[in-house]
Amino acid sequence: MITVKSERELDIMRRAGHIVKMALDRIEELIAPGITTSELSKEAERVIIKADAIPSFKGVPSPYGGVDFPAAICASVNHEVIHGIPNNVPLKEGDIVSIDVGAIFDGFHGDAARTFEVGSVSPEARRLIEVTRESFYKGIEMAREGMHIRDISSAIQKYVEANGYSIVRDFVGHGIGTQMHEPPQIPNFVTSKRGPMLRRGMTLAIEPMVNEGGPDVRILANKWTVVTSDGKLSAHYENTIAITGNEPEILTR
């Protein structure tokens, strides 16, 4: 069932979203050649806990039979799409790394992701990151009361494909609230279904995952990390938003 949040609940989600933003801001300050994604995860966890919140991802069971997720963030480097497990491999000049952060505050979740440049990256990598970010904003132009989920999906897909990239189809955005993943699903591509009508008080995590090459992905043996099948770069951009009577409100900005 799709939940519609009260103003009190939205206030709590604003706080959860702000904590997520603080963690991402701290990661952005630290990212540089030589730092490890494990170090970034520990710092994000410190920020979240200091704000009286709980990391959403740590301890989540693998949907594919692997170990519970061991870290506070997902850190996906270069051809890794999502759900990368932080490790002790130093990031290199020219890498791109997608960082996904979730936090629970007073029983409600915030969820957001950014793809960061590590030092100086290629023009091709930078353009992929920029198109992915902009596709999110194209999508939320349609996130208004009375519109449908498919309107968001169509806007994202059209922008991404017009720029020569492909949309990951195996993973989608989602509703969010007292659970990290709630109905409805929010594809970044058009399906045969229009999806539910958007109502004031709905909260959604919209997250384009955009590949430099083809859309196909596979899951590594760790039962978590999703990578592009062709080994080309991928980027990820996500925010938690609320549907209002006017423009959508970004809760993680």
GULOVEX-362410 format. One record per residue: x negated, y, z negated of N, C-alpha, C in turn. Coordinates in Angstrom, 2 decimals. Example, Ala and Ser with C-alpha at 12.3 -4.5 7.8 and 13.67 -1.06 7.14 Angstrom:
BEGIN
PT    n_xx    n_yy    n_zz   ca_xx   ca_yy   ca_zz    c_xx    c_yy    c_zz
PT  -13.19   -5.69   -7.80  -12.30   -4.50   -7.80  -13.20   -3.30   -7.80
PT  -12.85   -2.25   -7.08  -13.67   -1.06   -7.14  -12.90    0.03   -7.87
# end
This chain:
BEGIN
PT    n_xx    n_yy    n_zz   ca_xx   ca_yy   ca_zz    c_xx    c_yy    c_zz
PT   -0.84   -1.19    0.00    0.00    0.00    0.00   -0.88    1.25    0.00
PT   -0.52    2.22    0.81   -1.27    3.48    0.86   -0.86    4.34   -0.33
PT   -1.85    4.79   -1.09   -1.56    5.61   -2.27   -1.63    7.09   -1.92
PT   -0.70    7.85   -2.48   -0.69    9.31   -2.35   -1.08    9.87   -3.70
PT   -2.09   10.72   -3.73   -2.65   11.20   -4.99   -1.93   12.45   -5.48
PT   -1.78   12.51   -6.80   -1.26   13.72   -7.43   -2.36   14.77   -7.48
PT   -2.01   16.00   -7.82   -3.03   17.05   -7.92   -4.04   16.72   -9.01
PT   -3.58   16.11  -10.10   -4.52   15.71  -11.15   -5.50   14.67  -10.64
PT   -5.00   13.72   -9.89   -5.88   12.68   -9.33   -6.84   13.26   -8.30
PT   -6.36   14.21   -7.51   -7.25   14.87   -6.55   -8.36   15.64   -7.27
PT   -8.04   16.24   -8.40   -9.07   16.94   -9.16  -10.17   15.97   -9.62
PT   -9.77   14.78  -10.03  -10.76   13.78  -10.44  -11.59   13.35   -9.22
PT  -10.95   13.18   -8.07  -11.67   12.78   -6.87  -12.61   13.89   -6.39
PT  -12.23   15.14   -6.62  -13.15   16.24   -6.30  -14.42   16.13   -7.14
PT  -14.25   15.77   -8.40  -15.42   15.60   -9.26  -16.27   14.42   -8.80
PT  -15.63   13.30   -8.47  -16.37   12.15   -7.95  -17.11   12.51   -6.67
PT  -16.43   13.26   -5.80  -17.06   13.68   -4.55  -18.23   14.60   -4.78
PT  -18.11   15.49   -5.75  -19.21   16.41   -6.05  -20.43   15.65   -6.57
PT  -20.21   14.62   -7.34  -21.32   13.81   -7.85  -22.02   13.09   -6.69
PT  -21.24   12.57   -5.76  -21.84   11.95   -4.56  -22.67   12.97   -3.80
PT  -22.14   14.17   -3.64  -22.88   15.21   -2.94  -24.19   15.55   -3.66
PT  -24.15   15.62   -4.98  -25.37   15.91   -5.73  -26.43   14.83   -5.49
PT  -26.00   13.58   -5.45  -26.95   12.49   -5.20  -27.54   12.59   -3.80
PT  -26.70   12.89   -2.80  -27.20   13.03   -1.43  -28.12   14.24   -1.30
PT  -27.78   15.33   -1.98  -28.65   16.51   -1.94  -30.02   16.19   -2.53
PT  -30.04   15.43   -3.61  -31.32   15.06   -4.22  -32.12   14.16   -3.30
PT  -31.46   13.24   -2.64  -32.15   12.37   -1.68  -32.73   13.18   -0.54
PT  -31.97   14.16   -0.05  -32.47   15.01    1.03  -33.73   15.75    0.61
PT  -33.80   16.17   -0.64  -34.99   16.86   -1.15  -36.21   15.94   -1.15
PT  -35.98   14.66   -1.39  -37.09   13.72   -1.60  -37.57   13.03   -0.33
PT  -36.69   12.92    0.67  -37.04   12.12    1.86  -38.25   12.72    2.57
PT  -39.24   11.87    2.75  -40.48   12.25    3.43  -41.24   10.97    3.72
PT  -42.15   11.01    4.68  -42.99    9.83    4.91  -43.69    9.39    3.62
PT  -43.65    8.08    3.37  -44.33    7.54    2.21  -43.42    7.16    1.06
PT  -42.23    7.77    0.96  -41.31    7.39   -0.11  -40.59    6.11    0.28
PT  -40.18    5.32   -0.69  -39.45    4.10   -0.40  -37.96    4.29   -0.64
PT  -37.16    3.46    0.01  -35.71    3.55   -0.21  -35.35    3.06   -1.62
PT  -36.17    2.20   -2.21  -35.95    1.80   -3.60  -36.09    2.99   -4.53
PT  -37.10    3.83   -4.29  -37.28    5.04   -5.10  -36.09    5.98   -4.93
PT  -35.59    6.12   -3.71  -34.42    6.97   -3.46  -33.20    6.44   -4.20
PT  -33.03    5.13   -4.22  -31.89    4.53   -4.89  -31.96    4.79   -6.40
PT  -33.13    4.64   -6.97  -33.27    4.87   -8.42  -32.97    6.32   -8.77
PT  -33.40    7.25   -7.93  -33.13    8.66   -8.21  -31.64    8.98   -8.05
PT  -31.00    8.40   -7.03  -29.56    8.61   -6.86  -28.79    8.05   -8.06
PT  -29.20    6.90   -8.54  -28.54    6.31   -9.70  -28.72    7.20  -10.93
PT  -29.90    7.78  -11.09  -30.15    8.68  -12.21  -29.19    9.87  -12.16
PT  -29.03   10.46  -10.96  -28.14   11.62  -10.80  -26.70   11.23  -11.13
PT  -26.27   10.08  -10.64  -24.88    9.64  -10.85  -24.62    9.40  -12.33
PT  -25.51    8.69  -12.98  -25.30    8.35  -14.39  -25.37    9.61  -15.27
PT  -26.28   10.51  -14.94  -26.39   11.76  -15.71  -25.09   12.55  -15.64
PT  -24.34   12.40  -14.55  -23.06   13.11  -14.37  -21.88   12.32  -14.95
PT  -22.18   11.32  -15.78  -21.14   10.51  -16.43  -20.30    9.72  -15.44
PT  -20.94    9.29  -14.36  -20.26    8.47  -13.36  -20.99    7.12  -13.24
PT  -20.44    6.24  -12.42  -20.97    4.90  -12.22  -21.24    4.71  -10.74
PT  -22.40    4.15  -10.35  -22.62    3.85   -8.93  -21.58    2.84   -8.42
PT  -20.90    3.19   -7.34  -19.83    2.33   -6.83  -20.34    1.03   -6.24
PT  -21.52    1.05   -5.64  -21.96   -0.08   -4.83  -22.66   -1.16   -5.64
PT  -23.30   -0.78   -6.74  -24.13   -1.71   -7.49  -23.28   -2.83   -8.08
PT  -23.63   -4.07   -7.71  -22.90   -5.23   -8.21  -21.72   -5.67   -7.38
PT  -21.46   -5.00   -6.26  -20.34   -5.40   -5.39  -20.67   -6.76   -4.75
PT  -19.74   -7.72   -4.80  -20.00   -9.03   -4.20  -20.12   -8.93   -2.68
PT  -21.02   -9.73   -2.12  -21.14   -9.78   -0.66  -19.91  -10.43   -0.06
PT  -19.33   -9.84    0.98  -18.19  -10.50    1.64  -18.61  -11.71    2.46
PT  -19.91  -11.94    2.59  -20.41  -13.03    3.44  -21.14  -14.10    2.64
PT  -20.98  -14.09    1.30  -21.52  -15.17    0.49  -22.93  -14.95   -0.02
PT  -23.46  -13.73    0.10  -24.79  -13.44   -0.39  -24.76  -12.98   -1.84
PT  -25.87  -12.40   -2.29  -25.96  -11.89   -3.65  -25.12  -10.62   -3.78
PT  -24.78  -10.28   -5.02  -24.13   -9.00   -5.27  -25.07   -7.87   -4.85
PT  -24.50   -6.75   -4.39  -25.35   -5.66   -3.92  -26.19   -5.14   -5.09
PT  -27.53   -5.05   -4.90  -28.41   -4.81   -6.05  -28.75   -3.35   -6.34
PT  -28.22   -2.40   -5.58  -28.72   -1.02   -5.69  -27.57   -0.02   -5.73
PT  -27.94    1.25   -6.00  -26.94    2.31   -6.11  -26.58    2.92   -4.77
PT  -27.43    2.74   -3.77  -27.17    3.30   -2.44  -27.36    2.21   -1.39
PT  -26.77    2.42   -0.23  -27.14    1.66    0.97  -28.13    2.51    1.75
PT  -29.22    1.91    2.20  -30.27    2.64    2.92  -30.61    1.86    4.18
PT  -30.19    2.39    5.32  -30.28    1.68    6.60  -31.22    2.44    7.54
PT  -32.33    1.81    7.90  -33.41    2.48    8.62  -33.38    2.12   10.11
PT  -33.41    3.14   10.94  -33.56    3.00   12.40  -32.44    2.17   13.02
PT  -32.68    0.90   13.33  -31.67    0.08   14.01  -30.68   -0.55   13.03
PT  -30.89   -0.31   11.72  -29.93   -0.78   10.73  -28.74    0.17   10.71
PT  -27.55   -0.38   10.76  -26.34    0.42   10.92  -25.79    0.84    9.55
PT  -25.48   -0.14    8.72  -24.94    0.10    7.39  -25.39   -1.02    6.45
PT  -25.19   -0.81    5.16  -25.38   -1.82    4.11  -26.82   -2.29    3.98
PT  -27.76   -1.44    4.37  -29.16   -1.77    4.15  -29.49   -1.80    2.66
PT  -30.23   -2.81    2.24  -30.62   -2.95    0.84  -31.92   -2.19    0.62
PT  -31.97   -1.25   -0.33  -33.21   -0.52   -0.60  -34.36   -1.47   -0.93
PT  -35.57   -1.08   -0.49  -36.75   -1.92   -0.70  -37.97   -1.06   -0.94
PT  -39.13   -1.70   -1.04  -40.37   -1.00   -1.38  -41.24   -0.71   -0.16
PT  -40.65   -0.75    1.03  -41.39   -0.41    2.26  -41.38    1.11    2.44
PT  -42.53    1.78    2.50  -42.53    3.23    2.66  -41.91    3.66    3.98
PT  -41.11    4.70    3.94  -40.59    5.27    5.18  -41.73    5.92    5.96
PT  -41.60    5.88    7.29  -42.66    6.38    8.17  -42.20    7.64    8.91
PT  -43.18    8.46    9.28  -42.91    9.61   10.14  -42.15    9.16   11.38
PT  -41.04    9.83   11.67  -40.25    9.50   12.86  -39.11    8.55   12.62
PT  -39.04    7.92   11.42  -37.90    7.08   11.09  -36.64    7.94   10.93
PT  -35.48    7.31   11.11  -34.23    7.89   10.64  -33.64    6.91    9.63
PT  -32.99    7.44    8.59  -32.46    6.56    7.55  -31.07    7.03    7.15
PT  -30.12    6.11    7.24  -28.74    6.40    6.85  -28.56    6.02    5.38
PT  -28.15    6.99    4.58  -27.96    6.80    3.15  -26.47    6.92    2.83
PT  -25.91    5.86    2.26  -24.51    5.83    1.86  -24.47    5.80    0.33
PT  -23.69    6.71   -0.26  -23.61    6.83   -1.71  -22.15    6.77   -2.15
PT  -21.90    6.01   -3.22  -20.57    5.98   -3.82  -20.68    6.18   -5.32
PT  -19.72    6.87   -5.91  -19.70    7.09   -7.36  -18.27    6.98   -7.88
PT  -18.14    6.41   -9.07  -16.84    6.30   -9.75  -16.84    7.26  -10.92
PT  -15.87    8.17  -10.92  -15.71    9.10  -12.04  -14.28    9.00  -12.55
PT  -14.14    8.67  -13.82  -12.82    8.58  -14.45  -11.88    7.68  -13.64
PT  -12.43    6.60  -13.10  -11.63    5.60  -12.42  -11.40    5.84  -10.94
PT  -11.92    6.94  -10.37  -11.72    7.23   -8.95  -13.07    7.31   -8.23
PT  -13.04    6.91   -6.96  -14.27    6.82   -6.16  -14.47    8.04   -5.27
PT  -15.73    8.37   -5.06  -16.16    9.26   -3.99  -17.13    8.49   -3.11
PT  -17.16    8.77   -1.82  -17.96    7.98   -0.88  -18.38    8.89    0.27
PT  -19.68    8.92    0.56  -20.17    9.74    1.68  -21.50    9.17    2.16
PT  -21.82    9.47    3.41  -23.08    9.00    4.01  -23.64   10.07    4.94
PT  -24.95   10.10    5.01  -25.67   10.98    5.92  -26.82   10.20    6.56
PT  -27.18   10.57    7.78  -28.41   10.06    8.38  -29.45   11.16    8.35
PT  -30.60   10.86    7.73  -31.67   11.84    7.52  -32.85   11.56    8.44
PT  -33.54   12.64    8.81  -34.79   12.53    9.54  -35.93   12.36    8.55
PT  -36.89   11.51    8.88  -38.09   11.34    8.05  -39.25   12.04    8.77
PT  -39.63   13.20    8.26  -40.65   13.98    8.94  -40.14   14.46   10.29
PT  -40.99   14.42   11.28  -40.65   14.86   12.64  -40.17   13.66   13.44
PT  -38.94   13.75   13.96  -38.38   12.64   14.73  -38.28   13.03   16.20
PT  -38.01   12.04   17.03  -37.91   12.30   18.47  -36.65   13.11   18.78
PT  -36.66   13.84   19.90  -35.44   14.56   20.31  -34.25   13.62   20.47
PT  -34.51   12.40   20.92  -33.43   11.43   21.12  -32.79   11.04   19.78
PT  -33.63   10.83   18.78  -33.10   10.47   17.46  -32.32   11.64   16.86
PT  -32.85   12.83   17.00  -32.17   14.01   16.45  -30.81   14.20   17.12
PT  -30.75   14.02   18.41  -29.47   14.20   19.12  -28.45   13.15   18.66
PT  -28.89   11.91   18.47  -27.99   10.87   17.97  -27.40   11.27   16.63
PT  -28.23   11.77   15.73  -27.76   12.19   14.41  -26.76   13.33   14.54
PT  -27.06   14.30   15.39  -26.17   15.46   15.54  -24.82   15.08   16.14
PT  -24.84   14.20   17.15  -23.57   13.78   17.76  -22.74   12.99   16.75
PT  -23.38   12.14   15.97  -22.65   11.36   14.96  -21.99   12.28   13.94
PT  -22.74   13.27   13.45  -22.17   14.22   12.49  -21.01   14.99   13.12
PT  -21.20   15.48   14.31  -20.15   16.28   14.96  -18.91   15.44   15.25
PT  -19.09   14.14   15.52  -17.93   13.28   15.80  -17.02   13.18   14.59
PT  -17.61   13.22   13.39  -16.79   13.25   12.18  -15.90   14.49   12.18
PT  -16.48   15.65   12.49  -15.71   16.89   12.46  -14.66   16.93   13.57
PT  -14.96   16.31   14.71  -13.93   16.19   15.75  -12.77   15.36   15.24
PT  -13.10   14.29   14.49  -12.06   13.43   13.96  -11.16   14.13   12.97
PT  -11.76   14.89   12.05  -10.91   15.49   11.01  -10.12   16.69   11.52
PT  -10.41   17.16   12.71   -9.52   18.15   13.31   -8.10   17.57   13.47
PT   -8.03   16.24   13.57   -6.75   15.55   13.73   -6.20   15.04   12.41
PT   -6.91   15.25   11.31   -6.50   14.71   10.01   -5.56   15.69    9.33
PT   -4.38   15.81    9.86   -3.39   16.77    9.37   -2.05   16.07    9.13
PT   -1.31   16.61    8.21   -0.01   16.05    7.88    0.85   15.93    9.13
PT    1.43   14.74    9.33    2.28   14.50   10.49    1.57   13.84   11.65
PT    0.24   13.88   11.67   -0.53   13.16   12.69   -0.64   11.69   12.28
PT   -1.29   10.89   13.14   -1.45    9.48   12.85   -2.94    9.11   12.84
PT   -3.24    7.96   12.25   -4.63    7.49   12.18   -5.24    7.44   13.58
PT   -4.47    6.99   14.57   -5.02    6.86   15.92   -5.47    8.21   16.49
PT   -4.89    9.30   16.05   -5.32   10.62   16.52   -6.76   10.90   16.07
PT   -7.08   10.51   14.83   -8.45   10.65   14.34   -9.38    9.75   15.14
PT   -8.98    8.49   15.30   -9.80    7.51   16.02  -10.12    7.97   17.43
PT   -9.10    8.48   18.13   -9.27    8.89   19.52  -10.24   10.05   19.64
PT  -10.13   11.03   18.73  -11.02   12.19   18.81  -12.48   11.79   18.61
PT  -12.72   10.89   17.66  -14.09   10.43   17.42  -14.62    9.68   18.63
PT  -13.86    8.72   19.12  -14.32    7.91   20.24  -14.60    8.75   21.48
PT  -13.70    9.66   21.80  -13.88   10.48   23.00  -15.17   11.29   22.92
PT  -15.43   11.88   21.77  -16.62   12.71   21.64  -17.89   11.87   21.73
PT  -17.91   10.75   21.03  -19.10    9.89   21.05  -19.40    9.38   22.45
PT  -18.39    8.85   23.11  -18.61    8.25   24.43  -18.91    9.31   25.49
PT  -18.34   10.50   25.34  -18.66   11.59   26.27  -20.12   11.99   26.18
PT  -20.75   11.71   25.04  -22.16   12.03   24.86  -23.08   10.84   25.14
PT  -22.52    9.77   25.67  -23.34    8.65   26.14  -23.68    7.61   25.09
PT  -22.99    7.62   23.95  -23.26    6.65   22.89  -22.08    5.70   22.74
PT  -22.25    4.71   21.87  -21.19    3.73   21.64  -20.79    3.71   20.17
PT  -19.56    3.31   19.93  -18.98    3.23   18.58  -19.05    1.80   18.09
PT  -19.50    1.62   16.87  -19.44    0.30   16.23  -17.98   -0.06   16.00
PT  -17.61   -1.27   16.38  -16.21   -1.69   16.28  -15.96   -2.73   15.19
PT  -17.02   -3.28   14.64  -16.87   -4.33   13.63  -16.61   -3.77   12.23
PT  -16.85   -2.48   12.04  -16.68   -1.84   10.74  -15.98   -0.50   10.94
PT  -15.14   -0.14    9.97  -14.28    1.04   10.14  -14.22    1.83    8.84
PT  -13.62    3.02    8.92  -13.35    3.80    7.73  -12.16    3.24    6.97
PT  -11.79    3.90    5.86  -10.83    3.29    4.94  -10.20    4.33    4.02
PT   -9.06    3.96    3.47   -8.52    4.73    2.37   -9.39    4.56    1.14
PT   -9.24    5.45    0.17  -10.09    5.42   -1.01   -9.34    6.06   -2.17
PT   -9.62    5.57   -3.38   -8.97    6.11   -4.57   -9.49    5.39   -5.79
PT   -8.63    4.64   -6.47   -9.08    3.85   -7.60   -9.86    2.63   -7.14
PT   -9.75    2.29   -5.87  -10.57    1.26   -5.23  -11.44    1.91   -4.17
PT  -12.63    1.34   -3.97  -13.51    1.86   -2.91  -12.85    1.73   -1.54
PT  -12.25    0.58   -1.29  -11.59    0.33   -0.01  -10.11    0.09   -0.25
PT   -9.29    1.02    0.21   -7.84    0.91    0.12   -7.26    1.04    1.53
PT   -6.01    0.62    1.74   -5.35    0.95    3.00   -5.24    2.47    3.14
PT   -5.24    2.97    4.39   -5.29    2.23    5.65   -6.72    2.10    6.17
PT   -6.93    1.17    7.09   -8.17    1.14    7.85   -8.17    2.30    8.84
PT   -9.37    2.85    9.08   -9.50    3.99    9.99  -10.56    3.67   11.04
PT  -10.15    3.05   12.15  -11.13    2.75   13.20  -11.68    4.04   13.81
PT  -12.90    3.96   14.30  -13.50    5.09   15.02  -13.29    4.95   16.52
PT  -12.33    4.12   16.88  -11.99    3.86   18.29  -10.50    3.59   18.36
PT   -9.93    3.77   19.52   -8.48    3.62   19.70   -8.10    2.15   19.74
PT   -7.07    1.79   18.99   -6.51    0.45   19.04   -5.08    0.55   19.58
PT   -4.43   -0.60   19.67   -3.07   -0.61   20.20   -2.06   -0.05   19.20
PT   -2.50    0.08   17.92   -1.59    0.56   16.89   -1.82    2.04   16.62
PT   -0.72    2.73   16.38   -0.80    4.16   16.09   -1.30    4.40   14.67
PT   -1.07    3.43   13.80   -1.43    3.59   12.40   -0.41    4.44   11.68
PT   -0.50    4.51   10.36    0.50    5.26    9.58    0.42    6.75    9.83
PT    1.54    7.42    9.60    1.55    8.88    9.65    0.82    9.42    8.44
PT    0.07   10.48    8.64   -0.68   11.10    7.55    0.25   11.96    6.69
PT    0.10   11.80    5.38    0.93   12.54    4.43    0.03   13.29    3.45
PT    0.52   14.40    2.98   -0.21   15.18    1.99   -0.51   14.31    0.76
PT   -1.76   14.36    0.31   -2.16   13.58   -0.85   -2.85   12.27   -0.51
PT   -2.83   11.88    0.76   -3.64   10.72    1.16   -5.12   11.08    1.09
PT   -5.94   10.12    0.68   -7.39   10.32    0.64   -8.05    9.25    1.48
PT   -8.93    9.69    2.36   -9.52    8.82    3.38  -11.03    8.98    3.41
PT  -11.73    7.88    3.66  -13.16    7.92    3.92  -13.35    7.69    5.42
PT  -13.67    8.76    6.13  -13.85    8.70    7.59  -15.34    8.61    7.87
PT  -15.76    7.59    8.64  -17.19    7.33    8.76  -17.59    6.79   10.13
PT  -17.82    7.68   11.09  -18.33    7.20   12.38  -19.69    6.51   12.23
PT  -19.82    5.35   12.87  -21.09    4.63   12.99  -21.40    4.55   14.48
PT  -22.45    5.20   14.90  -22.69    5.45   16.32  -24.03    4.84   16.73
PT  -24.01    4.08   17.83  -25.21    3.40   18.31  -25.77    4.09   19.56
PT  -27.08    4.12   19.62  -27.78    4.65   20.79  -27.55    3.77   22.00
PT  -27.47    2.46   21.77  -27.25    1.50   22.85  -25.82    0.99   22.84
PT  -25.68   -0.35   22.92  -24.35   -0.95   22.94  -23.71   -1.02   21.57
PT  -22.43   -1.35   21.51  -21.70   -1.35   20.25  -21.90   -2.60   19.39
PT  -22.50   -3.64   19.95  -22.56   -4.92   19.24  -23.55   -4.86   18.07
PT  -23.16   -5.54   16.99  -23.99   -5.59   15.78  -24.06   -7.02   15.29
PT  -25.01   -7.26   14.38  -25.10   -8.57   13.71  -25.52   -8.35   12.27
PT  -25.29   -9.36   11.45  -25.59   -9.29   10.01  -26.83  -10.11    9.74
PT  -27.78   -9.54    9.01  -29.02  -10.24    8.70  -28.81  -11.35    7.68
PT  -29.86  -12.14    7.48  -29.77  -13.30    6.60  -29.51  -12.93    5.15
PT  -29.76  -11.67    4.77  -29.47  -11.26    3.38  -27.97  -11.11    3.11
PT  -27.16  -11.32    4.13  -25.69  -11.27    4.03  -25.15   -9.88    3.72
PT  -25.97   -8.86    3.98  -25.54   -7.48    3.77  -25.86   -6.59    4.97
PT  -27.12   -6.50    5.34  -27.56   -5.48    6.29  -27.03   -5.75    7.69
PT  -26.37   -4.73    8.25  -25.84   -4.79    9.62  -26.80   -4.04   10.53
PT  -27.21   -4.68   11.63  -28.16   -4.07   12.57  -27.57   -4.08   13.98
PT  -28.08   -3.19   14.83  -27.67   -3.21   16.23  -28.22   -4.47   16.90
PT  -27.42   -5.09   17.74  -27.84   -6.32   18.39  -28.99   -6.08   19.37
PT  -29.04   -4.87   19.97  -30.08   -4.58   20.96  -31.31   -3.91   20.36
PT  -31.32   -3.71   19.06  -32.48   -3.11   18.40  -32.60   -1.61   18.56
PT  -31.61   -0.96   19.14  -31.67    0.49   19.32  -31.15    1.20   18.07
PT  -31.39    2.51   18.01  -31.07    3.29   16.82  -29.57    3.37   16.55
PT  -29.24    3.58   15.27  -27.86    3.81   14.87  -27.83    4.93   13.84
PT  -26.73    5.69   13.80  -26.56    6.75   12.82  -25.17    6.65   12.20
PT  -25.03    7.24   11.01  -23.82    7.09   10.20  -23.54    8.43    9.52
PT  -22.28    8.85    9.53  -21.90   10.08    8.84  -20.52    9.85    8.24
PT  -20.37   10.19    6.95  -19.12    9.90    6.25  -18.84   10.96    5.20
PT  -17.55   11.27    5.04  -17.07   12.06    3.91  -15.74   11.49    3.44
PT  -15.46   11.72    2.17  -14.12   11.48    1.63  -13.31   12.76    1.81
PT  -12.13   12.63    2.39  -11.28   13.80    2.62   -9.90   13.59    2.01
PT   -9.20   14.69    1.80   -7.81   14.65    1.36   -6.94   15.35    2.41
PT   -5.80   14.74    2.70   -4.82   15.37    3.58   -4.05   16.41    2.77
PT   -3.95   17.61    3.32   -3.26   18.72    2.65   -2.13   19.21    3.54
PT   -1.52   20.30    3.12   -0.50   20.92    3.96   -1.09   21.71    5.11
PT   -2.42   21.93    5.06   -3.10   22.69    6.11   -4.29   21.88    6.62
PT   -5.48   22.48    6.62   -6.66   21.75    7.06   -7.04   20.70    6.01
PT   -7.64   19.59    6.45   -8.06   18.58    5.46   -9.13   19.15    4.54
PT   -9.14   18.67    3.31  -10.14   19.08    2.35  -11.22   18.02    2.26
PT  -12.48   18.42    2.46  -13.59   17.49    2.32  -13.98   17.45    0.83
PT  -13.82   16.30    0.22  -14.05   16.16   -1.22  -15.50   15.90   -1.56
PT  -16.31   15.55   -0.57  -17.73   15.21   -0.81  -18.65   16.23   -0.17
PT  -18.17   17.43    0.08  -19.03   18.46    0.68  -19.34   19.51   -0.38
# end
